[in-house]
């Protein structure tokens, strides 16, 4: 589930390293932030963000004062080295039915933060449900290393194609047909081909594809022919194959010599 935080009020209690990460995450989601923490303990990144986004961050140089700090708040994030206060804030949030995340205390969290990958509109989150944040980072890096560089661009182009298709063929009664055609495009074209879509190709795709009830290839609408993949042997295979080749050469020389 992706929670829409745009223009919603999020309270962050704390200003250290963890809080700065939380602050970055909710700012990217276009939330309105109230930050409560003594200035003395503010992380350098937190200070920078407060100064950089005065229109989105309301900063209070003090500690959490009580239930009145929860007025008009729709989410609460705490990241403080005070277990008693953290438990108290959690209890107040539960009374008001405000979702809360208490850093490093999974039983007191209504939701968890994950390790995120972002490529334009592409958002991937890896979560360990609070059990192993470091493992989430390790797995996220493995996934990121294997993602095509143009995946985000491909999604943007598909989104534009989908928007234009809805304009050309509006109405809920053909929604299933639109969805089936888009699914066929996304499964028959690869990511690089989708990322290469331009205005002319998109127009031809709709004219020659949707209007005629078929799924053109990229070449049909003016795209480039897909180049065959060049496979590179992994280091695990390269050495045994090279060794076998050398043995084969030596064996061939022995046979020739024996024949002579």
Secondary structure, DSSP 8 states (H G I E B T S, - for coil): -----TT-EEEEE--SHHHHHHHHHHHHTT-EEEEE--GGG--HHHHHHHHHTTTTEEEESS---SGGGGTT-SEEEE--S-HHHHHHHHHHHHHHT--EEETT-GGG-SS---EEEEETTEEEEE--TTS-HHHHHHHHHHHHHTS-TTHHHHHHHHHHHHHHHHHHT-SGGGHHHHHHHHHHHHHHS-HHHHHT--HHHHHHHIIIIITTTS---TGGGT------------HHHHHHHHHHHHHHHHHHHHHHHHH-
